[in-house]
């Protein structure tokens, strides 16, 4: 039986989705470190929330905040990807069941059917972990050529834009229409993004005007700890890599460090949420995750 002073499941969902103020969330932050019973209960509510998202039960503001706030963390996106894969396997193994009303909260005397499914699936986690890691490595290898080709295309567009800016305007052949003359790549006004935190108030929006070839972004840094950085564009719902930048140094203006990138608009043409993961290059040649940024593309 849960003590009356304990928070209800709906309150824990609000905590996970960043709906609580810093003052309201502080006690939960402390208990998530020091209270083992609370940690297990919070994890059960979190598993139910992930399961509801994977199965399409979340709607409206709850689904939007799950994709933009909860999934801003790379670790959480890994959990969602694993849950999606696990759910598809469970569905193939389970016999058809009578439809039941979906809920995130179990009432008194009612067993958590979804949590039970997660607990049974946890027994297979140890066996599946190795296969999942190998599968992810193979997936990364398969997407690397695509990401590299896209990055090369972006670099080519940037080089073309620089060359066109320095060169005189080409003359149209006799009898040719003005549209027949090649034009330099056009870039949108820079959209400034700050690193994501747990208590996200709003999501920056980007309206891409017609004819724009590149979308410019200024990614602010909390500290400039690396000589070069690389941005990776992903779809939060699937964690699919859409585009990667080249390694580029940060710039400092008014004591604020930032990284400037230009993403081909063809890669972000669909109105939806996108996530940018910024990594710093280590002296050993590796990459450390620095920050995550989220923005939304809207129709204009």
Secondary structure by P-SEA (a helix, b strand, c coil): ccccccccaaaaaaaaacccccccaaaaaaaacccaaaaaaaaaaaaaaaaaaaacccccaaaaaaaccccccaaaaaaaaaaaaaaaaaaaaccccccccccccccccccaaaaaaaaaaaaacccaaaaaaaaaaaaaaaaaaaaaaaaaaaaaaaaaaaaaaacccccccccccccccccccccccbbbbccccccccbbbbbbbcccccbbbbbbbbccccccbbbbbbbccccccccccccbbbbbbcccccbbbbbcccccccccbbbbbbbbbbccccbbbbcbbbbbbbbcc
